[in-house]
């Protein structure tokens, strides 16, 4: 019987998100593909250093201990490398002890085409064009932004934070604000639609899958007093009261409960995120991520009206 991915949480990952490719990329840009191939072969046994999304992926895969015989989480490498130059990436994955065994090497072609083939719920890449094309075709994707942050914590939690509008939900309410540029108009719209659930945004299915993993953790903790759930999910949004109510009502309709929700009412997100310390944060607006990249792994989801300009 074929190995089924549909019922698992599946992350599709470009090597540009998982590892620091500064040196190989410079060789490719400055000296071309042939020299790049030689460079990768010469350094094949030299492991690549962890990249921005590495801590998130490492901690995410650790959740498979909940059900090791039938792991609920899969990570698939979707790479623009060809199989030859991709050998160093696979060796690096093995060196760092990551249980990633499935990969597609596509020699320069856009990897998002394989998102449905691997039932991917989230595609992460450092390549802006690849992510934009994935979003344009309706796939869940985010660009991992460059950052100097290094995860040096020794705790076992995995903390994931999401903006709400344009990430988990669609951009209906964001459109009202962007077109009016008036907070009271936005709040009045939310009052009138307080009991109308938002339509799903690009990462809603990913959130569904995370919620399923949390349920597995809760069941494991109920059976094993020594097990402490690892996964914590937060919503960090610029909304404030009264617009917060529609968020909560939408989550109730979806049957999802998050661990934390910060309704900041326009206050800068960075300070609150420094307290939460998520291992990854998703937002649809780059302006919100300018400050966060210095303190935590940040992902731009280029969806909706905020990105069409």
Secondary structure, DSSP 8 states (H G I E B T S, - for coil): -----TTSEEEEE-HHHHB--HHHHHHHHHHHHHHHHHHHHHTTTS---B-TTHHHHHHHHHGGGGGGGG-SEEEEEEESS-TTTTHHHHHHHHHTT----EEEE-TTS-GGGGTTTTT-SEEEES-HHHHHHHHHTT--EEEE-------------EEEEE-SBTTTB-SHHHHHHHHH--HHHHHHHHHHTTTS---B-TTHHHHHHHHHHHHHHHHHHHH-TT----EEEEEEES--TTTHHHHHHHHHHHT---SEEEE-TT--HHHHHHHH--SEEEES-HHHHTTGGGTS-EEE---SHHHH-
